[in-house]
Amino acid sequence: MANIQSQIKRNRQNERRRQRNLAVRSRLKSEARKVLEAAEAGDREAAAAQFRSAARAIDKAVAGGVLHKRTAARRKSRLAKRLAAPSAETE
């Protein structure tokens, strides 16, 4: 346990940031899941809308320092590729 005042404060800040980052990462996973569920259901319009929402959340995570910009680009690319792939519904 730290007994230096600045380190005690730093520990409090780190814990708050950890909790916030955990919530953001959880939300990103939920957004991605919604995109994939809409795509699997065959609803192109809903999937596209969910993708825009997910991409926006990913970009906000980058701005907040939760994700690296290349990680964000990779995630958005993978989601877009899954949306563009022909689904079993259209065959």
ChimeraX attribute file (.defattr): number of C-alpha atoms within 10 A of each C-alpha:
attribute: neighborCount
match mode: 1-to-1
recipient: residues
	/A:1	6
	/A:2	10
	/A:3	7
	/A:4	9
	/A:5	9
	/A:6	10
	/A:7	12
	/A:8	13
	/A:9	12
	/A:10	13
	/A:11	14
	/A:12	12
	/A:13	11
	/A:14	12
	/A:15	12
	/A:16	12
	/A:17	13
	/A:18	13
	/A:19	10
	/A:20	13
	/A:21	17
	/A:22	13
	/A:23	11
	/A:24	19
	/A:25	16
	/A:26	11
	/A:27	16
	/A:28	20
	/A:29	12
	/A:30	13
	/A:31	21
	/A:32	20
	/A:33	15
	/A:34	18
	/A:35	25
	/A:36	19
	/A:37	15
	/A:38	19
	/A:39	24
	/A:40	16
	/A:41	14
	/A:42	17
	/A:43	12
	/A:44	15
	/A:45	11
	/A:46	16
	/A:47	20
	/A:48	17
	/A:49	13
	/A:50	21
	/A:51	23
	/A:52	16
	/A:53	17
	/A:54	24
	/A:55	22
	/A:56	15
	/A:57	19
	/A:58	28
	/A:59	19
	/A:60	15
	/A:61	20
	/A:62	17
	/A:63	12
	/A:64	12
	/A:65	11
	/A:66	19
	/A:67	18
	/A:68	14
	/A:69	15
	/A:70	10
	/A:71	12
	/A:72	19
	/A:73	16
	/A:74	11
	/A:75	17
	/A:76	20
	/A:77	13
	/A:78	12
	/A:79	18
	/A:80	17
	/A:81	11
	/A:82	15
	/A:83	20
	/A:84	12
	/A:85	9
	/A:86	12
	/A:87	13
	/A:88	9
	/A:89	10
	/A:90	6
	/A:91	5
